[in-house]
Amino acid sequence: MITGILKHAMMITSFVLIMMLLIEYINVHTRGSWQRVLQKTRLGQYVLGAVLGVMPGCLGAFTIVSLYSHRTVSFGALVATMIATSGDEAFVMLSMFPLQALGLSVLLFMVAIAAGWMADRLFPKQEQFLLNEDHDLELHHEDLCECFSARRILPQLIKISFPRALLIILFGGLLFALLTGVLGSDNWDWKRITFLLGLSFSLFVILTVPDHFLEQHLWGHVVKKHLLRIFLWTTGALFAIHYLDNWLDIGSLIQENLYIVLIIAVLVGIIPESGPHLVFVTLFSQGTIPFAILMANSIVQDGHGTLPLLAVSRRAFIWLKVINMALGLALGLVGLYIFS
């Protein structure tokens, strides 16, 4: 049982790591050029916020907080982003139930745009949120990066840095475990093939990117800040639910108290941190809670994307959470009423 849970947690964490690496790589390559086009109108800002929000991880949320702190986008765009985002949990959902996760992302995207428009109508004088702020916060500013250069690959491997060597060993070990059947399903289904392609691309990136990109983005941001925390939270959630299921009839307990569970899911969503929400992700993957509760929690929670907002404007943070909680609770209640 312990081995099975640890393997499951390793698979989820590995997939999260691959997706984070891919997002970082794409973000540096694009340099955010598409974002500037969408910023020109309020509707474009809502779409921009929703697009950045549904992107797994914290990068989109951090980007919008930075733009908001510089008065480049409206409070409504900020609300749209935080409703659409599920933080690092989005990576986990894609690994555990990809089709439902994509459906949830589409739903959150549509709700986010409507909520952004509504927030700007509720707060026409939103300059008050940024009074007495110096607006010099800058988050995730990307340096120019030539991410692939054939002439640079061999010299970098000859004078290999510690982070690059460790990442090669880590991803190489995961690839070996997948090929030998230690990780993954017994059959070569589409999930195992996707995992193989993701690990192969990750190794390509690790071998070819310059030291600056690898150390600042892959090592400093993805591995040091996220890897251990995601693995521990995932493992903890899987163990907790396994043992609770042995001691209590969780399914019956939740089914008899769905509205209480919904309120708990909304309240937990206030926490500006990825991790506690994995409990609801895991419960949904096991069929213990309905989609409406997962949706409500996803609407309210923002991963740790709102942490920088506390430094920018606590008033904006509070009103953002009030709007998200009201919307998450309302839609959760509607979902439970319709499908119960």
CORNOR-V794995 format. One record per residue. PHI is phi in degrees with one decimal (999 if undefined). Layout:
<<PHI> <PHI>>
This chain:
<<999> <-62.8> <-61.6> <-62.3> <-66.2> <-64.2> <-64.4> <-61.7> <-64.8> <-65.5> <-61.9> <-63.2> <-63.1> <-63.5> <-63.6> <-59.4> <-61.0> <-62.7> <-65.5> <-62.2> <-60.6> <-63.5> <-61.7> <-60.8> <-63.5> <-66.2> <-62.1> <-68.4> <-65.0> <-79.3> <58.7> <67.9> <-62.4> <-69.1> <-66.9> <-65.2> <-67.2> <-74.9> <-73.2> <-71.7> <-125.7> <-61.7> <-61.6> <-61.1> <-66.7> <-64.6> <-63.4> <-59.0> <-61.9> <-66.5> <-64.2> <-65.0> <-67.9> <-73.7> <-65.6> <-58.3> <99.7> <-98.7> <-61.2> <-63.3> <-64.2> <-61.9> <-61.9> <-67.4> <-60.6> <-63.1> <-64.4> <-65.6> <-63.7> <-95.8> <59.0> <-83.0> <-124.7> <-84.9> <-61.1> <-61.4> <-65.2> <-63.2> <-61.3> <-58.8> <-63.4> <-72.5> <-73.2> <-73.7> <-82.6> <-121.8> <62.8> <-68.9> <-60.7> <-60.9> <-61.1> <-65.2> <-62.8> <-63.6> <-81.3> <-94.1> <-146.2> <-58.5> <-66.4> <-66.3> <-64.6> <-65.9> <-61.8> <-63.3> <-62.8> <-63.7> <-64.0> <-62.8> <-60.0> <-68.7> <-62.6> <-62.6> <-63.8> <-63.7> <-68.2> <-62.7> <-61.0> <-64.9> <-63.3> <-68.5> <-75.7> <-72.8> <-124.7> <-68.5> <-109.1> <-81.7> <-60.9> <-60.8> <-68.2> <-112.6> <-65.1> <64.4> <-100.9> <-86.9> <60.9> <-104.1> <-70.2> <-136.1> <-117.2> <53.3> <-70.6> <-98.8> <-78.9> <-61.4> <-142.7> <-90.6> <-77.3> <-135.9> <-145.8> <-59.6> <-71.0> <-95.5> <-63.6> <-63.3> <-58.5> <-67.0> <-75.0> <-66.3> <-103.3> <-69.0> <-85.1> <-62.3> <-59.8> <-66.0> <-61.9> <-66.4> <-68.1> <-63.2> <-63.8> <-62.3> <-73.0> <-64.0> <-65.7> <-64.8> <-64.1> <-63.5> <-63.6> <-69.3> <-67.2> <-90.7> <87.2> <-67.1> <-112.4> <92.4> <-73.2> <-69.3> <-101.0> <-85.0> <-84.0> <-66.0> <-66.7> <-68.7> <-66.5> <-61.4> <-61.9> <-62.0> <-63.9> <-64.5> <-65.2> <-63.7> <-64.9> <-60.9> <-63.6> <-59.9> <-62.6> <-61.3> <-76.5> <-111.0> <-71.0> <-68.5> <-58.6> <-61.0> <-62.8> <-63.5> <-77.7> <-79.9> <-98.9> <-73.1> <-79.3> <-68.5> <-92.7> <-77.1> <-76.9> <-67.3> <-88.7> <-119.2> <-56.1> <-64.1> <-63.0> <-65.5> <-62.3> <-67.6> <-65.5> <-63.9> <-61.9> <-61.5> <-65.1> <-65.3> <-65.2> <-60.8> <-68.7> <-62.0> <-72.9> <-62.7> <-67.8> <-75.8> <-88.7> <-126.9> <-86.4> <-58.6> <-56.6> <-67.6> <-60.7> <-70.8> <-61.9> <-83.1> <-136.0> <-61.2> <-70.8> <-67.9> <-62.5> <-61.1> <-62.3> <-62.0> <-61.5> <-69.2> <-66.7> <-62.9> <-61.7> <-65.5> <-61.9> <-83.6> <-158.8> <-81.6> <138.8> <-58.3> <-72.1> <-63.0> <-60.3> <-71.4> <-61.5> <-65.9> <-62.2> <-67.1> <-62.4> <-92.9> <77.1> <-86.3> <-116.6> <-76.9> <-59.8> <-59.4> <-72.2> <-60.9> <-62.1> <-61.3> <-63.3> <-67.3> <-66.0> <-78.8> <-82.6> <-127.6> <61.2> <-106.2> <-66.8> <-90.3> <-56.9> <-64.3> <-64.5> <-60.8> <-78.2> <-85.9> <-161.8> <-68.7> <-64.9> <-63.4> <-61.0> <-64.8> <-66.7> <-59.5> <-67.6> <-61.9> <-63.4> <-62.5> <-66.1> <-62.4> <-69.6> <-62.7> <-67.2> <-63.8> <-68.5> <-63.7> <-63.9> <-61.5> <-62.3> <-66.1> <-66.5> <-72.7> <-102.4> <-88.6>>
